[in-house]
Amino acid sequence: MKLIIFAGPHELLDKQEMRVTDSVPEDFGFHLTILAEYSPQVNILPATTAIFNLASGKVLPVNSQNGIVAQAILMMQLCESLPTCVATIRKIHSLVYGSDQNFSTPQAKNYCELLQASLENKLDFSKNETRVVHLPGQRHYILFPASNSLHSADMLSKISFFHPFAAVQIVPLLRQQLVYNSLVKSCFGSASSNLSPGDCVLCI
């Protein structure tokens, strides 16, 4: 099953005519695919939709009465690796396993460096760097201090889970991360050294 969970603000913009495009590209939006994959461990996977009680709105746990035993696991495959804050990864782990007691913190990586990996005009985190973002009728100057990472982060490409309802809970967290990534990316702008007295600078 393929789900489109996020579309950036410029994906449907015809940049030449500055209006919403008439055609939707095939690779539109950020999407994920949910499937079952082989697992060396034996798990109980749902065998019926009866785990969702539509009348009461309750979700039943998967057990031997409503599930099947198989060497498989449910998998959420992202269309591309997603720079994700460690705090969000921890929340996803808690949703899948019920707690974060056995959560192993990934090796800390610079969030902004992960985020700008696909960009040509990269920031240099060894020094303070000011970027300018041009908007209609105004300019925004944004300062990125040296070695600032905003958050510790890691790349997320797939998520394993056991209960279908976990996917319902995970998708909003991924969408929130995508929105946040889009916002921070929009601050990268282009390099600028033309600050004038009185210019307002936002420090990230």
Solvent accessible surface area in square Angstrom, and as a share of the most:
residue,aa,sasa,rsa
1,M,142,0.63
2,K,115,0.49
3,L,62,0.31
4,I,91,0.46
5,I,9,0.04
6,F,37,0.15
7,A,40,0.31
8,G,17,0.17
9,P,104,0.65
10,H,115,0.51
11,E,71,0.32
12,L,61,0.30
13,L,49,0.25
14,D,40,0.21
15,K,141,0.60
16,Q,176,0.78
17,E,106,0.48
18,M,136,0.61
19,R,103,0.38
20,V,105,0.60
21,T,37,0.21
22,D,123,0.64
23,S,79,0.51
24,V,96,0.55
25,P,62,0.39
26,E,178,0.80
27,D,113,0.59
28,F,40,0.16
29,G,10,0.09
30,F,16,0.07
31,H,43,0.19
32,L,0,0.00
33,T,42,0.24
34,I,28,0.14
35,L,70,0.35
36,A,68,0.52
37,E,55,0.25
38,Y,157,0.60
39,S,10,0.06
40,P,104,0.66
41,Q,129,0.57
42,V,92,0.53
43,N,21,0.11
44,I,67,0.34
45,L,14,0.07
46,P,32,0.20
47,A,60,0.47
48,T,57,0.33
49,T,115,0.67
50,A,63,0.49
51,I,2,0.01
52,F,68,0.28
53,N,62,0.32
54,L,165,0.82
55,A,107,0.83
56,S,64,0.42
57,G,61,0.59
58,K,134,0.57
59,V,53,0.30
60,L,77,0.38
61,P,93,0.59
62,V,30,0.17
63,N,57,0.29
64,S,78,0.50
65,Q,158,0.70
66,N,23,0.12
67,G,14,0.13
68,I,96,0.49
69,V,100,0.57
70,A,30,0.24
71,Q,90,0.40
72,A,18,0.14
73,I,22,0.11
74,L,27,0.13
75,M,17,0.08
76,M,0,0.00
77,Q,60,0.27
78,L,6,0.03
79,C,52,0.31
80,E,109,0.49
81,S,51,0.33
82,L,6,0.03
83,P,15,0.10
84,T,0,0.00
85,C,12,0.07
86,V,18,0.10
87,A,66,0.51
88,T,13,0.08
89,I,23,0.12
90,R,88,0.32
91,K,106,0.45
92,I,9,0.04
93,H,37,0.16
94,S,33,0.21
95,L,61,0.30
96,V,21,0.12
97,Y,124,0.47
98,G,68,0.66
99,S,47,0.30
100,D,55,0.28
101,Q,159,0.71
102,N,136,0.70
103,F,29,0.12
104,S,94,0.61
105,T,85,0.50
106,P,31,0.19
107,Q,152,0.68
108,A,74,0.57
109,K,81,0.34
110,N,29,0.15
111,Y,0,0.00
112,C,1,0.00
113,E,86,0.39
114,L,32,0.16
115,L,5,0.02
116,Q,8,0.04
117,A,66,0.51
118,S,94,0.61
119,L,56,0.28
120,E,178,0.80
121,N,76,0.39
122,K,101,0.43
123,L,11,0.06
124,D,62,0.32
125,F,19,0.08
126,S,91,0.59
127,K,111,0.47
128,N,100,0.51
129,E,25,0.11
130,T,22,0.13
131,R,1,0.00
132,V,10,0.06
133,V,26,0.15
134,H,122,0.54
135,L,75,0.37
136,P,127,0.80
137,G,92,0.88
138,Q,97,0.43
139,R,130,0.48
140,H,80,0.36
141,Y,9,0.03
142,I,8,0.04
143,L,47,0.23
144,F,5,0.02
145,P,36,0.22
146,A,42,0.32
147,S,90,0.58
148,N,41,0.21
149,S,34,0.22
150,L,54,0.27
151,H,79,0.35
152,S,51,0.33
153,A,0,0.00
154,D,27,0.14
155,M,76,0.34
156,L,23,0.11
157,S,47,0.30
158,K,93,0.39
159,I,11,0.06
160,S,34,0.22
161,F,2,0.01
162,F,63,0.26
163,H,36,0.16
164,P,38,0.24
165,F,71,0.30
166,A,6,0.05
167,A,10,0.08
168,V,89,0.51
169,Q,69,0.31
170,I,0,0.00
171,V,19,0.11
172,P,70,0.44
173,L,27,0.13
174,L,0,0.00
175,R,98,0.36
176,Q,106,0.47
177,Q,6,0.03
178,L,14,0.07
179,V,79,0.46
180,Y,72,0.27
181,N,8,0.04
182,S,32,0.20
183,L,110,0.55
184,V,10,0.06
185,K,78,0.33
186,S,63,0.41
187,C,17,0.10
188,F,5,0.02
189,G,36,0.35
190,S,46,0.30
191,A,66,0.51
192,S,22,0.14
193,S,108,0.70
194,N,112,0.57
195,L,79,0.40
196,S,58,0.37
197,P,141,0.88
198,G,83,0.80
199,D,48,0.25
200,C,114,0.68
201,V,59,0.34
202,L,103,0.51
203,C,78,0.47
204,I,44,0.22
